[in-house]
Amino acid sequence: MASLPTAVRSTPKIAKSAIQRRALSDVTITRTGKPIIRTQGGRSSLGGHTATVFGATGALGRYIVNRLARQGCTVIVPFREEMAKRHLKVSGDLGRVVFMEYDLHNTESIEASVRHSDVVYNLVGRNYPTKNFSLEDVHVEGTERITEAAAKYDVDRYIHVSSHNADPSSTSEFFATKGRGEKVARSIFPEATIVRPAPMFGFEDNLLLKLAGVTNLFTSNNMQERYWPVHVNDVGEALEVILYDDTTAAQTYELFGPKNYSTAEIAELVDREIFKKRRHINIPKQFLKPVAALLNRALWWPIMSAEEVEREFHDQVIDESAKTFKDLGIEPGEISNFTYHYLQGFRSSSYYDLPPATEKERREERKYLHVLDE
């Protein structure tokens, strides 16, 4: 029998061993035999996936980078502009987020970004062409280089973020190149997981904030295009769940919100939230599209492109064969529940502090004032 001092000394060791035991479900073995330990909250562990996230400096990127980094993953962020990546530095513990400069035209820089990773996310996308990158360059040729690099270094998982309505035969160049990009990804990496998010809303979005701004004046379809807007947080959560679920490999997911809206209906929600009436002037497509193309070429900042005008005439079509949020165990949020959160900064100081009163609150207020008058 051990002496009392020996038993006292061994007690902390036994307690520490008990704390460090993990459920079998917390441990994942990758195709290459690498054990991955998923943390359950708090400070991230030293183990985990090494994930490369192309396009991490975009609106969706911060949500997946933060989720992966806090789970203990090492996240490699390829970047083009120094100023565009600053907000990602604090997404994880020190050393969890690693930055590497790259060029989408340069295969060597892409390979350097993925050679030590076991998962690659491709979030790269462009809403409009520029003098350096056409939509074909970004969505098709860029996808080809990234996917080939992932296949060359035997990456365990490749997760490709495409777009709703991705279709090689679409009259919209954006949707057509997104569709061709999906085919390229699947031909090179058959186990690729394709994710097609609906128009997303959230911080730095191209939906709520655009409609609330004073520069969003012109439309060509009376804002009648219809879609299921999705919360960017929900898409980020879905991308994380997909990584840890091997059954999602080689699957296609359509990620969309619970309710269908037209852009005009969302604009009404925005106007009620900011207590202002934004003007939207309708100009026929045959006039607005060439003007938008000219502005897109002449100005160095994004204002409007011919491609964005064309997309106004495409309602969202859901691929019934694709999986959805339900298959990932996620309940997506509805846009009307988040408008105050994202649009309060567009209110005047008179209305900034409180959300708009409901009809019930107005009735209660009238009763209260009536009592005071008596």
N, C-alpha and C positions, 0 to 999 in steps of 0.2 A: 504493500500500500504506500502511495506517495506521501511524503511528509507534508505538513501544513504549508510551509513556505513554498514548496514546489507547486502545490495545488493553487496557491494564490497567484504565483507567477504565470501559470498556464491559463488561468481564467480569461485574461484579455485576449490571448491567442485564439481560444475557443470561440469567444464572442465575435472576434473579427472574422473568423472563418465562416461563422453562421451568417453574418451580414453579407459576405461576399458571394454566397451561394445564389445562383440565379435559376429561374424556371427555364426548362428546356425550350419553351416558346420564345425566350429572349435571345436565343442563339441561332444564327443562320449560317449555313455552310454554302459558299458560292460554288460555281462550277469548277473553279480552279482549286477548290479545297480550302479556301481562306475562311476562318471562322469570323463572323461578324457579331458583336455584342451590341444589342440595342438598349440604350439607357431609358429609364422610366421618368426622367425629369431631373431638375436641378442642374448642377454643373456637368458638362459632358465628360465622358470617359476618354481614355487614350486610345481605345480601340474603335473600329468602325470602318465603313466604306471609304474609299477614296473616290470622290465624284468630281468629274469635270462638267461644268455648267456653261455651255456656250450661250451667249445672249443674256447673261446674268445681269447686265447693266440696264435691261429693259424693265417695263412695268411689272412683269410677272417674276423676273429673276430674283428680286430681294426676298420674296416669300418662300421660294424653294431653297435658296441659299441659307436663310436663317433656320429653316426647319431641319435641314441636313446637319448644319454646324452644331446645333444644340443637341443633336442625337449622338454626337461624338465623331461624326464624319470629318475627314479632311476634304475641304471643298476647293478645287482649283478653278479660278475664275479667269478665263482668257478675256482680255480687254483690248480696245483700240484707243480709247481716249483716257488720259490720266484723270481728268476731272469727273468722268462719268462713273468711276468705281469707288469714290470716296465713302459713300454711305454704306458700302458692303464691308468695310474694314471692321466694323463693330458687330457684325452679324453672328460671330462666334467667339469662343475663347481665343486667347493669343496663340497664333500658329495654326488655328483650324482653317482659316481662309487664306489661300495662297494665290497671288496674282501673277499672271504671265501674259506679257504682251504678245499679240498675234495679229495676223492679217488673213482674212478669209481667202485671199488669192494665193497665200503662201502655204503650201502643203507641209513644209518642214516645221513651221511654227504650230500648225494644227497637231501634227504628230507629237511634238514636244509636250503639248498640253494634255495628251491622253495616254501617253506610254506607261504611266504609273497608276492609272485609274482602273477600277473594276466596274464603273458605271459612267455612262456619258449621257447627259441631257443636251438636246439641241433645241434651244429656244429662239434661235436666230430668225428674225423676220423683218420685213420692210413693208410699210403701208404705201409707199410711193417710191418711184425710181429717183436716183440722184445721178450726178455726173460721173461718180466713181463706181456705183453699183446699180445695175438694172435688177428688176425683180427676178429675172432668170438667173443672174449671177448669185443672188442670195438664196433663193428658195430651191434651186435645182443644182447648180454647180457647187455652191457652198455645202449643201447637204451631201452631195457626192463625196467631196473631200473629207468631211467630218466622218461620214459613215465608213469610208474606206480606211481611215486611220483607226477607227474603233475595231474594225474587223482585223486589221493588220496586227494589232497588239492584243488580240483575243480578249477584248473587254467582255465582262459577264453580261451586262445589260446595256442596251441602247434604247433610250426613250426619246421619241421624236414628237415635238409639239408642232402640230400643223394648224389648221383653221377649220371652222365650220364651212360648209359648202365647198370644200376642197374637191375639185373635179377637173381633170385635164382637158375636158371639152367645154368648159365654161367660157362665156363671152367676156368675163372679167379676167384680166391678165393675172391679178392677184390670186384668185381662186384657182385658175388654171395652173399657175406655177406651183402653188401649194400642192395641188393634186399630183403633178409630175414629180415633185419632191418626195411625196409619200411612196410612189412607185420605185423611185431610185433607192430610197432607204430600205424598202422591203427586198429589192432584188439583190442588194449587197449584203444586208444583215437580216435574214429571214425571221429571226427572233425579235426583231424590233417591235416595241410597243408604240402604236400611233395614238396620239391624243389630239382631239379636235375640240377646242373650247369655243363656246359662243362668244359674242362680244362681251368683254369683261368690264366691270365697273369696280372702282376702288381708288386709292391714291394714285396720282399721275395717270389716270385712265384717259381714254380717248372717247368717252361717252358722256358721263355726267359733267365733268369739268369743261368739256368742249361745249355742251349745250348751255352751260351757265355763263360762259364767256361772252363778251360783247362783240368779238370778231366773227362769231359763227352766224353769218348773215344769210348766206345763199344756200338754197337747196334746189334740187331739180325734179324731185318726185313728191313734193309736198310732205316729205318725211314720212312716207307711207310704207317703207320697207319694214317687215316684221321679223322678229327673232326672240329668243329666250335669253335675256341678259343674265350673266353668271358672275358671282362674286369672285374676285381674284383670290381671296383667301381660300375659298373652296377648291379652286383649281390647284393652288399650291399644296393643299392637304392631299388632294388626289394624287399628285405627282410623287409625294412622299410615300403614300400607301402602296402605289404601284411598285416602287423600288423594293419594298419589303415583302411583296407577294409574288412569288415566282410563277404563279398561275396566270399572271397578267402578260407574260412574255408572248409575243406574236399575236396579241389582241389589239383591237381598235376600240377606242373609247370616245363617245360623243358626250361632252360635258356641257350641260346647259341648265339654265335656271328653271324654277317651277312654273313660271307664268310667261305667256307670250305677250309682247308689246310691239307697237309700232314706235318709231322714233318720235313721232308727234305726241304720242301718249306719255312717253318718258319726258319730253320737253314740258308737258303740263305739270308733271310731278316736280320738275326742277323749278319752274316758275313759282309754284305755290310755296316751295321751300325757301326760296331766296327773296320772296316778296317783291319780285320784279317781273315785268313782261318783256322777254327777249323777242326781238323781231326776227322773222325768218322769211326771206323773200324768195319766191319760187321763180326760177328762170328755166326755160326749156332746155332739155339736154343738149340739143344740137348747137346751142349758143354757149352754155356754161362749160361744156366739156373742153372745147378748144381754148377757151380763155383760161381754164384751170391748168391745162397742159402748158400754156405759155408762162403762167405765174410760177409753176413748179420748176421750169427751166431757168427763169430769170432771177428768182429770189433764192437766197441761200438758206433761209429759214422756212420750215414747213408751214404752209398756209392752206393750200388746196391743191389737189392733183386730179387729172382726168380719171385716174383709176378709182379714186374715192367717189367721184360722181357716178361712174358706172356701177359701183357696188350698191348705190341707193336703189337700184332696180332689181336687186336679188334678195328675195325673202329667204330666211334660213330653212333649209331642208334637212330633216333628221334621217340619218341612215338607220333604218330599223334593225339591221343586222349587227350594228355596233353595240357594245356594252355602255352602261351609263354610270352615274353616281351611285345608283342603287346597288350595282354589283360590287362597289367598293365600300359599301356601308356608310355612305355620306349623305346627309340631308342638306341640299343646297339652300342658301339663303335667298330671300325674295328682295328685289331691288328697293321696293317702297319702304322697307324697314331700315334702310341704310342711307337714305338721301340726306337726312339731317346731319349725320356724322361726317359726310364728305363735302357738304355744300354750305355748312354754317359760315365759312369764311367769306362767302359771296353776299351775305346779308349786310345791311347797313347796321350801324351801331345801335339803332333803335330796337332791332329785333335779334341781336346777336346772341344774347344769353339764353333765351328760352326757345324750345321748339314751338311750333304753332299750336294754339289751343284746339282741342277737339270740340265737337259740338256739345258733348256732355259737360265739358269744363265751362263752355260759354253759358250754358243753362244754369249751372251752379253759381257762376259769377253774377248773373242777372238776379237770381234769388237773393244772393248775399247783399247786393246793392239795394234791392227793394226793401229788405229788412232794415238797412241803415237809414233809408229815407223815411220809414215810419217812425 
